[in-house]
Amino acid sequence: MEFDNAFDVPLPPAQAWRVLMDIERIAPCMPGAELTAKVDERTYKGKVGVRLGPVALSFAGTATFEDIDDAAQTAQVKAAGTDAKGRGGASAVVGFRLEPIEAGSRVLIHTNLTLSGSVAQYGRGAGMIQEVAAQLIRQFAGNLQALIDAEPKPEPESEAVVEAVMASPASPPPPAPPARPISGFALLWAALWSAIRRMMGRS
């Protein structure tokens, strides 16, 4: 299944791109995600915990940046993971790009997702998966906003100061909130309620 999402970053594209490419720094912003190893500059291992009511799923896998264009500020990531208890897996090809907006930058995401095994039963409705993905993106954007807001603020007229703050190891950013299992029940309920509201609106 394929779907699109977007979120805004309160930084101009050049700065937003540097932040988003710092995978180790922003990984904790994704609910339920944990970065476990950096294989090389483009390949990372991690795990994601998902709770769907009484069922807890734990995916472990690898994500690889197959294409990065710093000039165009676009990238494509291929990710695949399997459930720890052998209940199936998920694979995805995710492309994203930045575009400037008045408030900073907008990140446009296109996802091609494939579920396998019994895990696929939870994703029979494409609309439901899209709603859940939108919920996760909103949570990630909120956590990323908090991370950016906690950064030391450089003088706006000094690009040199901006670069120094972004690169300086002497002033590490405060840690992002610890990753917690995603409350799949709450996300699915929100997605279902959103779908019902759309149907009521059409009627």
C-alpha positions as CSV (number, residue, x, y, z in Angstrom):
1,M,0.0,0.0,0.0
2,E,1.1,3.5,-0.7
3,F,0.3,6.7,1.1
4,D,1.6,10.2,1.7
5,N,2.2,12.3,4.9
6,A,3.8,15.6,5.7
7,F,4.9,17.7,8.7
8,D,6.5,21.1,9.2
9,V,9.8,22.0,10.8
10,P,10.3,25.5,12.1
11,L,13.7,25.9,10.4
12,P,14.7,27.0,6.9
13,P,15.4,24.1,4.6
14,A,19.2,24.1,4.9
15,Q,19.1,23.8,8.7
16,A,16.1,21.5,8.7
17,W,17.9,19.1,6.3
18,R,21.0,18.9,8.6
19,V,18.8,18.1,11.6
20,L,16.8,15.4,9.7
21,M,20.0,13.8,8.4
22,D,21.3,13.5,12.0
23,I,19.6,10.1,12.5
24,E,21.1,9.3,15.9
25,R,19.9,12.6,17.2
26,I,16.3,12.4,16.0
27,A,15.6,8.7,16.2
28,P,14.2,9.0,19.8
29,C,11.6,11.4,18.6
30,M,9.8,8.6,16.8
31,P,7.3,7.0,19.3
32,G,8.3,3.4,20.2
33,A,11.5,3.5,18.1
34,E,15.0,2.7,19.4
35,L,18.2,2.9,17.4
36,T,20.4,-0.1,18.4
37,A,23.4,0.2,16.0
38,K,25.0,2.3,13.3
39,V,26.3,-0.1,10.7
40,D,27.8,2.7,8.5
41,E,27.0,6.2,7.4
42,R,23.9,5.1,5.6
43,T,22.7,2.0,7.4
44,Y,21.1,1.7,10.9
45,K,19.7,-1.1,12.9
46,G,16.8,-0.5,15.3
47,K,13.6,-1.9,16.8
48,V,10.1,-0.6,17.2
49,G,7.6,-1.7,19.9
50,V,3.9,-1.6,19.1
51,R,1.0,-2.5,21.4
52,L,-2.3,-3.3,19.9
53,G,-4.7,-3.8,22.9
54,P,-3.3,-6.9,24.7
55,V,-1.0,-7.8,21.8
56,A,2.6,-6.5,22.0
57,L,4.6,-6.6,18.8
58,S,8.3,-6.0,18.6
59,F,10.0,-5.4,15.3
60,A,13.7,-5.5,14.8
61,G,15.2,-4.5,11.5
62,T,17.5,-2.4,9.3
63,A,17.0,0.9,7.5
64,T,19.3,2.0,4.7
65,F,19.5,5.3,2.9
66,E,19.7,4.2,-0.7
67,D,19.7,7.7,-2.2
68,I,20.6,11.0,-0.6
69,D,20.7,14.3,-2.6
70,D,21.8,17.1,-0.3
71,A,21.5,19.7,-3.0
72,A,17.9,18.8,-3.8
73,Q,17.2,17.9,-0.2
74,T,15.6,14.6,-1.1
75,A,16.3,11.0,0.2
76,Q,15.0,7.5,-0.1
77,V,15.1,5.0,2.7
78,K,14.5,1.2,2.5
79,A,13.6,-0.5,5.7
80,A,12.6,-4.0,6.7
81,G,11.9,-5.7,10.0
82,T,10.4,-8.9,11.5
83,D,8.4,-9.5,14.6
84,A,10.5,-11.1,17.4
85,K,7.9,-13.9,17.9
86,G,7.8,-14.8,14.2
87,R,4.3,-13.3,13.5
88,G,5.4,-11.7,10.3
89,G,7.2,-8.6,9.1
90,A,7.0,-5.3,7.4
91,S,9.1,-3.7,4.7
92,A,8.9,-0.2,3.3
93,V,10.5,2.2,0.8
94,V,10.1,5.7,2.1
95,G,11.0,8.8,0.0
96,F,11.0,12.3,1.5
97,R,11.9,15.8,0.4
98,L,11.8,19.3,1.8
99,E,10.1,22.4,0.4
100,P,10.3,25.9,1.9
101,I,7.2,27.4,3.5
102,E,6.7,30.7,5.4
103,A,7.1,29.1,8.8
104,G,10.3,27.1,7.8
105,S,10.2,23.8,5.9
106,R,7.7,21.2,5.0
107,V,8.7,17.5,4.9
108,L,6.8,15.6,2.3
109,I,6.9,11.8,2.8
110,H,5.8,9.0,0.4
111,T,5.6,5.5,1.8
112,N,5.2,2.2,0.0
113,L,4.5,-0.4,2.7
114,T,4.2,-4.2,2.6
115,L,3.1,-6.3,5.5
116,S,3.5,-10.1,5.7
117,G,2.4,-13.0,7.9
118,S,-0.2,-12.6,10.6
119,V,0.9,-9.0,11.1
120,A,-0.8,-8.2,7.8
121,Q,-4.2,-9.0,9.5
122,Y,-3.8,-5.7,11.4
123,G,-3.4,-3.8,8.2
124,R,-6.2,-5.1,6.1
125,G,-7.8,-1.7,5.8
126,A,-5.4,0.7,4.0
127,G,-7.3,3.7,5.3
128,M,-6.7,2.5,8.9
129,I,-3.0,2.1,8.3
130,Q,-2.8,5.6,6.7
131,E,-4.6,7.1,9.7
132,V,-2.2,5.4,12.2
133,A,0.8,6.5,10.1
134,A,-0.5,10.1,10.3
135,Q,-0.9,9.8,14.1
136,L,2.7,8.7,14.4
137,I,4.0,11.4,12.1
138,R,2.2,14.0,14.2
139,Q,3.7,12.6,17.4
140,F,7.2,12.6,15.8
141,A,6.8,16.2,14.6
142,G,5.8,17.3,18.1
143,N,8.8,15.6,19.7
144,L,11.1,17.0,17.0
145,Q,9.6,20.5,17.7
146,A,10.4,20.1,21.4
147,L,13.9,19.0,20.6
148,I,14.5,22.0,18.4
149,D,12.9,24.4,20.9
150,A,15.4,23.2,23.5
151,E,18.4,24.0,21.4
152,P,20.5,27.1,22.2
153,K,19.3,30.0,20.1
154,P,22.0,31.7,18.0
155,E,22.0,35.3,16.9
156,P,19.7,35.3,13.8
157,E,22.0,37.6,11.8
158,S,25.1,35.4,12.2
159,E,25.2,32.3,10.0
160,A,28.6,31.5,11.4
161,V,27.1,31.2,14.9
162,V,24.3,29.0,13.5
163,E,26.9,26.7,12.0
164,A,28.9,26.6,15.2
165,V,25.9,25.8,17.4
166,M,24.8,23.0,15.0
167,A,28.3,21.4,14.8
168,S,29.8,22.1,18.2
169,P,30.3,18.9,20.3
170,A,30.8,21.1,23.4
171,S,27.1,21.9,23.5
172,P,25.2,18.6,23.0
173,P,21.4,18.9,22.6
174,P,19.3,17.8,25.6
175,P,18.2,14.2,25.2
176,A,14.9,13.5,23.5
177,P,12.1,11.9,25.5
178,P,12.8,8.1,25.9
179,A,11.1,5.8,23.4
180,R,8.0,4.2,24.7
181,P,5.8,1.5,23.2
182,I,3.2,2.9,20.8
183,S,-0.3,2.7,22.2
184,G,-1.7,1.0,19.1
185,F,-5.1,0.8,20.7
186,A,-5.3,4.5,21.2
187,L,-4.0,5.2,17.7
188,L,-6.4,2.8,16.1
189,W,-9.3,4.3,18.0
190,A,-8.3,7.8,16.9
191,A,-8.0,6.6,13.3
192,L,-11.4,4.9,13.5
193,W,-13.0,8.0,15.0
194,S,-11.4,10.1,12.2
195,A,-12.8,7.8,9.6
196,I,-16.3,7.9,11.1
197,R,-16.2,11.7,11.2
198,R,-15.3,11.8,7.5
199,M,-18.2,9.4,6.6
200,M,-20.6,11.6,8.6
201,G,-19.3,14.6,6.8
202,R,-19.9,13.0,3.4
203,S,-23.5,12.0,4.4
